[in-house]
Amino acid sequence: MNFIKSALKKILYKIQSIEVIICAIGLVTTTLLVFSQVVNRYWLHFEIMWFGDLALYTFIFFMLLAAAYATWREGHIAVEYFHEKVFNGKPKGTAIHRSTIVFISIVMACIFLPTSYKFMLRAIKYPEYGTLVRWFNTSWLQITLFVAFALVVLHLLIIARRDIGDLIKIYRSKGGR
């Protein structure tokens, strides 16, 4: 059992590492493309039209995966101000609030997952290419949308497991009260 748990942790760590690498590369690439576009247009007066499209496609691609990364880091699934003011010093309330927020997030992500899956299947069956960047298959963006939602659900399930475990520990330590 420990071998399986260790293997799953290693796989999850590799997935998270790939997310970080893709987000970093996407951010740098988008920044360089936008910078090149501005330099070409305003300094060199030589506009390369497809820089803008490629920057947009790259930005969308890495932002979809950044949503999965933010979920793993719990960056966008909690409302800290409400949490700190209402549940400060109340571990039971904090655990219930965190579990509730994660459960609602899982439900919302699962509502969009089937739709993004249908978009992905359609994108695979009928590829579409950019207008200015004719070699760029824009269907990859729809495929990335599904992958991002699947990663968000995966991270939320792991967070939910942890939060429910914390809630169980709190109830056991207080004798079920």
Buried (B, 14 or more C-beta within 10 A) or exposed (E): EEEEEEEEEEEBEEBBEEBBEBBEEBBEBBEEBBEBBEEBBEEEEEEBEBBBBBBBBBBBBBBBBBBBBBBBEBEEBBEEEEBEEEBEEEBBBBBBBBBEBBBEBBEEBEEBBEEBBEBBEEBEEEEBEBEEBEEBBBBBBBBBBBBBBBBBBBBBEBBBEEBBEBBEEBEEEEEEE
